[in-house]
Amino acid sequence: MNEVVVTRKRFAAGKIGELRNLGLVAVLVALAVVGAVTKPDQFLRVDNVVLILTLSSIIGVITVGMTFVIIGGGIDLSVGAVVALSTVWATTKATQSYGIVGIVFCALAVGVGAGLVSGLLIAYGRLVAFIGTLAMLASARGLAIQLSQGKTQTVTFKNQSLVDLGYKKSYILGIPPLVIIFVVVAVIGWFLLNRTTFGRRTFAIGGNPEAARLAGIDVRRHTLLLYVLSGLCCGIASVMLIILTSSGTSANGNLYELDAIAAVIIGGTLLSGGRGTLVGSVLGVLVFTTISDLFTLNNLSTAVQQITKGLIIVVAVLIQRRAAAERTSP
């Protein structure tokens, strides 16, 4: 009887997720209509669409890692600072002397290292995720400023071929390499979350960590791996940011944590963990990036953009709470 109930709940959750994703697609269509009406000569241009996809790619890769962390019952506030540290460390003269391989390896290693430290503090040091990642945020940002001395570090001519990936001549069938990287990361993430034991354990730990522990899951080790995965995504995103800007600076990644968390929430992932969808998170990224693009084209300030994002987050959380209350009510 219990198995039947569980199956029904999963089926209902799946249907709700599908409806929410369709709703996000409808929002994207509505935003496209608004853009076509307000700025038809700019919004509908191929270059602008490519720009939206490119900007979505960087924050999108970070959002993939954030989705895993939040479904697992955690939170990662350090993603923006880790991206900044990765771009700075990967563009120092010492690192660039090893060529493109050195830049990419350093960026990935810094991201994974930061995720490992956060994971150890949270999983084995028993720090609350909010505090542990907040400490990493401050430390990573400070170290980035220290390494760069507050200056912008540019990619040398020796490594110009890496930066060339951001130019139109490197597009594959009209698609920027950064978008392709994002698609590959998202597909791998979807498979890992929905078709592997790792994904099932992530849902189980986020839903009820004590029950997961009693079922034989090593909750601490899995939690550690979730933050390492988030750090890896930050490392990949930092390489993409270096390609896009041909530089590294301690100012990179500012408020990326807000964008990633917001995308995950409106995508349908519960802040309390245990339920979520990567497809929804990807759609959430596209929604926020399209909104930012519309605001920019219509000459609205960054402050208005941030206020709007904040309001969207509040509304999404309130909707989640109401839906949760309706499901638990007799």
C-alpha angles and dihedrals in degrees: 000000000000091000090054091051092048091049091050091050092050091048091050092047090051092052091048090050092051092050091049092051090050088051091053090049088052089051090052090051090049091050090050090053091050090050092048091052100042100036108012095158093053110026097051094049115116090232091058093049089050089050092053091050092046094050090045090054097064097047088037093062089051089049091056090061092042091054091058092048095049094044086052090057098260141101133219116208094167101071096102094048092046090053089051092049092047094051092047096047092045093052100049115119091247093055095043090054087074091058130229093326089056093050094049094042093048093049092050093043093051091049093048091044092052091048090049092053092048091047093050092050092049102036101036103015089050093225117157108259092237092056096040095052092040088058090049090049092056094042096046094047091047093048090049090054091046094050095045095035086225093299132122114249115209128207110255124240088251089068096038092120089070092055090046088071087075094058126090092246088069095053115122111222087338093308119120115238089236090062090049090052090051093050091050092049092046093049092048090047092050091050092047092049100042107027107036140068088244090062094046090050090050091056091045094051092046092049098046119348094188093052089047090053092050088050089061101261116142094231096184095050092046091049089052090052091051091058091044088053090050090050091050090053089051089052092051091047091051091055088051090049091051089052091050098045101023088223147073126227139165088240092066119111095027109172092352087133090059093050093046096047091045092051091049093049098048087044088067104259113142115238088219090058134231098095135057148113131232092209089058091050091053091050089048090055091051091049094052094043091049090050090051090049092051091049091050093049090050092049095245116157126254088244091061090049092054092046090052092049090050092052091049090053092050092049092047092051092047090051090050092051093049092049091048091050091051092050094051096044116100 
